[in-house]
């Protein structure tokens, strides 16, 4: 049976509208992954996609013989059924002046989204083919380093559209302090680095600050510079329980920050009012050349 730490909400009348919590800020997964969620059919636990290798040219004056075409398959197994379960006793609900379920919704969804992002980034290792690394300490991360990252991706023929920097707050802070960045910002958007701690596109990158878990992967990873096809993620909405066997409520939502499908179940088990937040997903390596790891050492 769950025992919740309510931190005094039974003693103080707190307006739930004004109450805020410390949560991880989600980032749009589409920024650094290729999402095949729409291709996830109602059945089956594996989704396979393919990308073509670059063909070689030939002298058509001499021959127009067809060349061998090759593709590389990438399969994503929906093998991670992750959830958060919270239970409130009758007395907790009776004594509390706030809607406890609403109070815990945001942290629960935040925890799920952070787990999925962490799972995707765990793939980014040297052993998985992500061999390109930019080693820069947080304090030295500036626009010149970003230019080097852009050069590396262009050299590897990564498309310039939809490039993203996903970095920790320490790296974001260093970039926001760079005089080149602030001096290059003209017009109303120019105040964003100071007013909103938000950065415009830099050397073709959308800059995303992530305060969640970026795994070091035993390789000192602090972030990544990438195109969309570097990682693959697939998620499927969890099937709803049959209506004639279920005595609770079910709500399917899509998290607006990450785009992940999450299911919320509410039911009373005779002792507690239970809330379950769940997601079914899988991740895989995409095109490793589309990613440069940013490492601190």
C-alpha positions in Angstrom: 0.0 0.0 0.0 1.4 3.4 -1.0 2.4 5.9 1.6 2.5 9.4 0.1 4.6 12.3 1.5 2.2 15.2 1.3 4.4 17.8 2.9 1.8 19.6 5.0 -1.0 20.0 2.5 -3.4 18.7 5.3 -2.5 21.6 7.5 -2.4 24.5 5.1 -5.1 25.5 2.6 -3.1 25.7 -0.6 -4.7 26.8 -3.9 -3.9 24.1 -6.4 -4.1 26.7 -9.2 -1.1 28.5 -7.8 0.8 25.5 -6.7 3.8 24.6 -8.8 6.2 21.6 -8.7 9.8 21.0 -9.7 9.6 18.9 -12.8 11.7 18.0 -15.8 11.0 20.2 -18.8 10.2 18.0 -21.7 11.7 18.6 -25.2 10.1 17.6 -28.5 11.5 14.2 -29.3 11.0 14.9 -33.0 13.9 17.3 -32.7 16.5 14.5 -32.5 14.6 11.3 -33.4 12.7 9.8 -36.3 9.3 8.9 -35.0 7.5 6.0 -36.5 4.6 6.0 -34.0 2.1 6.5 -36.8 3.3 3.3 -38.4 2.8 1.3 -35.2 -0.1 -1.0 -36.1 -2.5 -2.1 -33.5 -0.7 -5.5 -33.3 2.9 -6.6 -33.3 5.7 -5.8 -31.1 8.4 -4.9 -33.7 8.4 -2.1 -36.2 11.0 -2.1 -39.0 12.1 0.7 -41.3 14.9 1.0 -43.8 17.1 3.6 -45.3 18.9 3.4 -48.6 22.6 3.5 -49.1 24.1 6.1 -51.5 24.5 4.6 -55.0 27.5 5.1 -57.1 27.4 6.8 -60.5 28.4 5.3 -63.8 29.3 6.4 -67.3 26.1 6.0 -69.3 28.1 6.3 -72.6 29.6 3.0 -71.8 26.9 1.2 -69.9 23.4 1.6 -68.4 23.6 -1.6 -66.4 21.6 -1.5 -63.3 23.6 -1.4 -60.1 22.8 -3.2 -56.9 20.5 -1.3 -54.6 20.9 -1.8 -50.9 19.0 -0.8 -47.8 19.8 -1.0 -44.1 17.0 -2.2 -41.8 16.3 -0.6 -38.4 13.9 -2.4 -36.1 12.3 -1.0 -33.0 10.9 -3.4 -30.5 8.1 -2.0 -28.3 9.5 -3.7 -25.2 9.4 -1.1 -22.5 6.1 -0.8 -20.7 6.8 1.8 -18.2 4.5 3.4 -15.7 4.0 5.4 -12.5 1.4 4.2 -9.9 0.0 6.4 -7.2 -2.5 5.5 -4.5 -4.4 7.8 -2.1 -5.9 6.4 1.1 -9.4 7.5 2.1 -8.1 9.5 5.0 -5.5 11.3 2.8 -8.3 12.4 0.4 -10.6 13.3 3.3 -8.0 15.5 5.1 -6.4 17.2 2.2 -7.8 20.6 1.0 -6.4 20.1 -2.5 -7.1 17.7 -5.4 -4.3 15.2 -4.8 -4.7 13.6 -8.2 -4.2 16.9 -10.0 -1.3 17.7 -7.8 0.6 14.5 -8.8 -0.3 14.4 -12.5 2.4 16.7 -13.8 5.3 15.1 -11.9 4.2 11.6 -13.0 4.0 12.5 -16.6 7.3 14.4 -16.3 9.0 11.3 -14.9 7.7 9.1 -17.7 8.9 11.6 -20.4 12.3 11.9 -18.8 12.6 8.1 -18.7 11.9 7.8 -22.5 14.4 10.6 -23.4 17.0 8.9 -21.2 16.3 5.5 -22.9 16.7 7.0 -26.3 20.0 8.8 -25.4 21.4 5.6 -23.8 21.9 4.4 -27.4 24.4 7.1 -28.2 27.6 5.3 -27.5 30.8 4.7 -29.3 30.0 0.9 -29.4 26.8 1.7 -31.3 28.6 3.6 -34.0 28.3 7.1 -32.7 32.0 7.7 -33.0 32.1 11.4 -33.8 32.8 13.4 -30.6 33.3 17.1 -29.8 35.1 17.4 -26.5 34.4 20.7 -24.8 34.1 21.7 -21.2 30.9 23.5 -20.3 32.7 26.8 -19.7 34.3 26.7 -23.1 31.1 26.0 -25.1 30.6 28.9 -27.4 29.5 29.8 -30.9 32.9 28.8 -32.3 32.4 25.3 -31.0 28.9 25.2 -32.5 30.4 26.2 -35.9 32.8 23.2 -35.6 29.8 21.0 -34.9 28.0 22.3 -37.9 31.1 21.7 -40.1 31.3 18.1 -38.9 27.7 17.3 -39.7 28.0 19.0 -43.1 31.2 17.0 -43.9 29.2 13.8 -43.2 26.5 15.1 -45.6 23.9 15.5 -42.8 21.0 17.7 -44.2 21.1 21.2 -42.8 17.4 21.3 -42.1 16.1 20.4 -38.6 19.5 20.3 -37.0 19.4 20.4 -33.2 21.6 21.0 -30.2 20.4 19.2 -27.1 22.5 20.4 -24.2 22.5 20.5 -20.4 21.8 23.8 -18.6 25.5 24.4 -17.9 26.3 24.3 -21.6 23.2 26.5 -22.4 24.4 29.1 -19.9 27.9 29.3 -21.4 26.4 29.7 -24.9 24.0 32.4 -23.7 26.9 34.4 -22.2 28.8 34.3 -25.5 29.1 37.9 -26.9 29.0 36.5 -30.4 25.5 35.1 -29.7 24.1 38.2 -28.1 25.7 40.6 -30.6 24.4 38.7 -33.6 20.8 38.9 -32.3 19.0 41.8 -33.8 15.4 43.0 -33.5 12.9 41.8 -30.9 14.4 38.3 -30.7 17.7 39.8 -29.7 16.7 40.2 -26.1 15.7 36.5 -25.7 19.1 35.3 -24.4 18.8 37.8 -21.4 15.0 38.2 -21.0 13.9 34.6 -21.6 17.2 32.6 -21.5 16.2 31.4 -25.0 18.6 31.3 -27.9 17.9 31.8 -31.6 19.2 29.3 -34.2 23.0 29.2 -34.1 25.0 28.0 -37.1 21.9 26.2 -38.3 21.0 24.5 -35.0 17.9 24.8 -33.0 19.1 25.1 -29.4 17.3 22.9 -26.8 18.2 23.1 -23.1 17.3 19.9 -21.3 17.2 19.8 -17.5 16.4 16.1 -17.4 18.7 13.1 -17.6 21.3 13.1 -20.4 23.2 9.9 -19.6 27.0 10.1 -19.6 27.1 6.5 -21.0 30.5 6.1 -19.4 31.8 8.5 -22.1 31.2 11.8 -20.4 28.3 12.8 -22.7 26.8 16.1 -22.0 24.6 16.6 -25.0 24.5 16.1 -28.8 24.4 17.9 -32.1 22.3 16.0 -34.6 19.9 15.6 -37.4 16.5 13.9 -37.0 17.4 10.4 -38.2 20.2 9.8 -35.6 17.8 7.9 -33.3 14.6 6.1 -33.7 11.7 5.9 -31.3 8.3 4.2 -31.6 5.5 4.4 -29.1 2.0 3.0 -29.1 -1.0 3.9 -27.0 -1.6 1.2 -24.4 -4.8 -0.7 -25.2 -7.8 0.2 -23.0 -9.2 -2.5 -20.7 -12.5 -4.0 -22.0 -15.4 -1.9 -20.9 -17.4 -4.8 -19.5 -14.5 -5.8 -17.2 -13.3 -2.4 -16.0 -14.8 -0.4 -13.2 -12.6 2.7 -13.5 -11.9 5.6 -15.9 -9.3 5.7 -18.7 -7.9 8.8 -20.4 -5.5 8.7 -23.4 -3.4 11.8 -23.8 -0.5 13.1 -25.9 2.1 15.0 -23.9 2.3 18.4 -25.6 6.1 18.9 -25.0 7.4 15.5 -26.2 4.6 14.1 -28.3 4.4 10.9 -26.4 1.2 8.9 -26.0 0.4 8.3 -22.3 -2.5 6.5 -20.7 -4.0 7.5 -17.4 -6.2 5.0 -15.4 -8.2 5.9 -12.4 -9.9 3.3 -10.2 -10.8 2.6 -6.6 -9.6 -0.8 -5.1 -11.6 -0.6 -1.9 -8.8 0.9 0.1 -7.1 3.5 -2.2 -8.0 5.7 -5.1 -5.4 4.5 -7.6 -3.9 6.4 -10.5 -1.7 4.7 -13.1 0.3 6.6 -15.8 1.8 4.4 -18.5 3.5 4.3 -21.9 4.6 1.5 -24.2 7.6 2.4 -26.4 11.0 1.3 -27.9 14.1 3.0 -29.1 16.8 2.1 -31.6 19.9 3.4 -33.3 19.2 5.3 -36.6 21.9 6.7 -38.8 24.9 7.2 -36.4 26.6 9.6 -38.7 23.8 12.1 -38.0 24.9 12.6 -34.4 27.9 14.2 -32.8 28.3 13.5 -29.1 29.2 16.5 -27.0 31.6 15.3 -24.2 33.1 17.1 -21.3 36.4 15.1 -21.4 
